[in-house]
């Protein structure tokens, strides 16, 4: 056999091998490669979608947090205003109560003063009657009367 014949036979075998490979081997490999590429593309698309969903979820969370912070701040401000109103009302009631207590104490002191004056008047009247009694029991004498009046003054 010559080199040309061998070369021609090798070319025929090569073409048969290429034909066989193209018909039976290449389609399953190409299908597997296409399927793998589709899976990778789907995975990348899913990752992009998940990334965008995560970003959207983060934005929603931030919005909710901001809303929650605002509501909390509003509630705290409202609670502080209510507390201030309650404190002011309590101060007003305490001032009223203090004024009532002071007024009642003044009235009571005035009543005690009036009672003390009445008691003093009764005692003075009793002493005056007692002094008059003593003056009338004894004889009328200026020295004795002066002495009785001075004792009466000391008793008052």
C-alpha positions, 0 to 999 in steps of 0.5 A: 500500500502506498502512502496515498492509499493509506491517506485516502483510507484514513480520510474516509475513516475520519469522515465516517468518524466525523459523521458518526460523531455529528449524528450520534455523539454531538447532539447529546453533548450539545443538548447537555451544554444547552441545558447547562447554559439554560440552567446557568442563565435561569440561576443568574436571572433568579439571582438578579430577581432575588437581588432586586426583591431583596433591595425592594424588601430592604426599602420596604423595611426602611419605610416601615422602620421610618414610619414606626419611628415617626409613630413612636415619636408622635406617641412619645410627644403625645404622652409628654403633652398628656403628662404635662397637662396632668402635672399642670392639673395636679398643680392647679388642684394642689393650689386650690386645695392649699388655698382652701386649707389656708382659708379654712385655717384662717376661718378657724383661727378667726373663730378661735379668736372670737371664742377667746375674746368671748371667754375673756369678756366672760372672765372680765365680767365675772371679775368685775362682778366679783370686784363689785361684790367685794366693794359692796360688801365692805364699807365705802372707803376710797383707800380700800376701793383703790386697793381692790381696783388695783388687785382687779387690774392685776388679775386682768 
